[in-house]
């Protein structure tokens, strides 16, 4: 059986990319290094976003809601919220409806639209959904 | 030996002692990075500059002197990010400032005034925020008395709600059953728990007076006025920056890497190498190597109740003892083996046992380990060998006592310090000079076994000379402060406190009565227990920055 030339192709690709350069901040930077730098800075930005999401949840939501336990605190648990079908107002659970609930509040929950901007509400939703920023525990 | 040789020998001894002493002062090392900080109107004195090496857990700060110059000394070689952190000014930063042996780079900064009111709120201390809030003194006092015990004014300054929503939030916060930080175990209802005062505890905030500014409605009125949907932004006025000797301090922050770290207590290891800490919200104990910043954390088994610790005390066998809050247990950790070695659960279905105290000699006749439940005020002695719990009188509260080398126990009460002798249990009462409303919160013993304490409501450092019974109190200088604890330097007769969210180090000289406050670079610390390292010259003060997930040290310098 003829072997697929994966390794030689990858080697050639790397060699070609290694000789290519970008201009970054007024300096020539090899493509591979650029990719690496981009990956590192993207990773740092992700971490910052995760930290922000976690801290927003901790300050704005954790007083009243558990997200890791099923019990009621002051408000219902948010554990597995996005696995449920409906919110308690009957609307389907999705990012838009959860965002609106956070923004507008309810009889037992303050409205956060004067305190949090749209991006911050989106980060909180992402945190509750499990996409961002869980505490680093065992 | 003739007289000349003797005098030469004496001079040599003096010189050696002097060099050794100067060596201590010079131990900070040669200059690593230096520079000047200037704003639009010239150089800035008392401006903090930070240096952080990539990947390090250590963040160091120094302040500029009267010519706007700063200097970091003794930094390990590496590439540093250096930036300014000055209330009222935008951050300026330089990256990849390379420190190498024999090379001390210069990093000068030109900073611009910060005009964004929301950024200025981020830069303000609690004192500065409350002073800057519009409103009457009575309104601010209402806020301070009902809310500031748990968190600073930062949360109000960063929030906007309608009046109804402020009232909703106040209602939720005040219904928390213990320290009201949202730490509620599900089956516990408020009406099953005694009020703090009934069970002999101090309260973190005063009770509301109906119709008064500190009533629920009074607070909601005030907050909706200054932090409603359309309220103008807070215009922050900053305190003057430090000058002169107050700029001569080094602050080191250790950045705890685990997201969510909420340290409550720290304790220095007697071996001088480490500082240990617990976590208020998670079942971890942690250890920091002071020199390298290496941080190691130890997961501690718990129960299925919410996690976290409060209190951290040494015995004389290298064990740390901590109160495992909702697990209702006293936990022992062997620091030499780096191993959890036991937990003793109080004989009560639900308990919040944050206050564990240890008589370090482990030979107190009543049992060496003491533990309280914050829900009911029940208290026990524990014999770890037999596992026996002995109910004891509620007068002596867990972490609100210290045990001296003779087994005398010093504890706190409203307006007084109590000494209880072992065996006879004879009690001596020391009445605090400022009167029955004095609010001692936590206490420590210095190297001469004199007592230092923090007055929570009164924002004072307190001192009791246990040989003479003489007592002194030293009020802090910044308004809107609360002092959780104080530590003492027995050699210089100086006490230190770091008020809860005031972002200052307070130093009180018991010989002269002088009080000095040093600003800290970070904001909203939420400081609890302090420790003092007497092996450094001058001593180093250690404390947590709970809100920022850091352990902090502060040291003056004279170089």
Interface residues (C-beta under 8 A of the other chain):
Chain A: X50 X51 X54 X58 X59 X62 X63 X64 X69 X71 X72 X73 X74 X105 X108 X109 X110 X111 X114 X115 X133 X134 X135 X136 X137 X138
Chain B: X155 X158 X159 X160 X161 X162 X165 X166 X168 X169 X172 X173 X175 X182 X184 X186 X228 X229 X257 X258 X259 X260 X282 X299 X306
